[in-house]
């Protein structure tokens, strides 16, 4: 009888990954932890009232699978069309979906894709994990000492930026610095 161990069913590239190590989780009361987007202050009474009002019979029903109402309101707020908004179960799912949609995975378990996933560093530690799961190259480009994004001129001059990358993540606000960036 052929007994396949469950671990053997997992793609080799995934088996060979290093486990995700979450950032430091200090237990200091009142500490504002930017790395986990936590807030030591309670929600406003209006938010609490809205949550309590939503705890009726709707909780036993599946929500609209396309999050249509939410996407319409977000589109109006951001000045775009609802079809330009993607809703998901948290940012990790959306990042994984973006990687699956835009990054061609490696052909075999020992090969690397020609695609590149790039991001500024330091940044969210999930980015290289998503790239490695696809067998793609990682291009982590250093932020400036003040955690600002290098200018386009600097990126061109230094030759560190991959202008043909399959996927580029720009995190705002940046983790771990908490610095936000505007569209320039």
N, C-alpha and C positions, 0 to 999 in steps of 0.2 A: 504494500500500500504506500502510495506517494504522500508523504506528509510535508506540506509546505508550511514553514513557519510564517506567521503573520508579518514579521519584519521583512521577509523576502518579497512580499507583495508590494511593498512601498518602493517607488522609483529610487534607484541608486543615488541619484543626485540629491534627493531629499534625505535619504538615510545618512549621507555623508555630511549633511549640514551640521554646523555647530548650533547647539540649542540657544534660543533667544534668552538673553539675560536682561531682565528689566532693570531700569535705573534704580538708583538708591531710593528707598522709601522711608525717609525719616519720620519718626512718630512725635515730633515736637508740636504741641498744641498751638493752634493759631498760625502755623507756618503756611505760607502761600507756596504751594508746590507747582511751579510752572511746568515741570516735566510731565505732570499728570492732569493738568488743567483743573486742579482742585481750587475751591474757593472756601476759605474758612468762615465766610459770612453766610447766614441762612438766605434762602430765596425770599423775594419780596412777598408781602401778603397777597398781592394780585396773582402771582404765579401759584402760590399755594391754593388760592381759591379756584383758579382755572383747573388745576390738577384734581382737586376734590370734585369739581363739577363734572369732570370727564370720567369719574369712577362710577358710571352707571352701567346700564345694559350693554353699552358699546364695547366694553372690555371683553365680552364673551364672543365677539365677532372678529373675523379677520379684517384688517384694514384694507383699503383700496390698494391693490398690488402695485399700482403705478404711482402711488402717492400724489395723485393728480391735483387735489386741492392744495397741498403743500407746495408742489412744484409751481402751480399757478401763482401763489402768493409770493414765493421766492423770486420767480421771474419778474413779477411786477416790481418788487423791491429792488432788484438788480438791473432792471431795464433790459431784459432779454425775453426770449420766448420760453415757455414751459419745456419744450423739447430740448433746450440747452441745459436743463437741470437734471442731474441724476441723484436719486435718493437711495440710501442704503442703510444697512444696520451698523452704523458707525463708520469712522474714517478708515479703519483697517480693512474692512470689506471693500470699500470704494478704491483704496490703493491697490488691493489685490485684483480687483476687476480691471482697473486701468492697466496693470501689468499684463494681465491675460489678454487684454484687447490690443495693446500696442507693441508688445515685445514678443518676437518670434522665439519660441523655446529652442533649446539645443536639440539636435537630431538624435543623439545617442547618449547613453549614460556617461561616457568618458569624453564627450565632446563639449565644446563651448560654442554658443551661438555668436554670430558676428554682431548681434545687437548689443547696445550699451544702455544701461540705466544710469543716469547721472543725477547728482544732487550736490548741494553745498554741505560742507562739513565744518563744525559739528552740526548734526541734524538728527532726525528721527532714526533710531536704530533698526526699524523694520525695513527701510529701503534696501540695504544690501541683502537682507534675508530674502526679500521678494525677487531680487535679481538673481541670487544664487539658486533659488528654487527653479528658475527658468534656464539656468546654465548660461547666463549672460555676463558680460563684462560690467564691472562697476567703475564709475568715474566719480570719485568724491573730490570736489574742488573746494579748497580752503576758503572760508570766509575771511574777510579782513580782520585785523586784530580787534576792532571795535564791533565785530560781528555783522558789519555791513556787507552787502553783496558787492563783489568787485564790478567795476564798470565794464561795459562791453569792450571798450578800448583795452583795458587791462587783460581781459580774458583772451582777446585776440593776440595781444603782444606776448603774453605768457604761454600761449598755445596749450593751455590746460583744458579748455572747454571743447567738448565734442559737439560740433554743430550739426552732426548727422545722427545724434543719439536717438534711439527709438522712443525713449521716455525720459523726461526731465521733471524731477520733483523740486518745487520751490515752496518751502514751508513758511507760512506766515500766519500767526507769529511763529518764529523759529523755536524749536525745542533743541537745546536746552536754554538758549539765551533769553527767550521771551520777546525778542525784538521783532516788530512787524515791518513789513515792506509794502510800499505802494507800487502800483503799476506805473513804471516810468516810461 
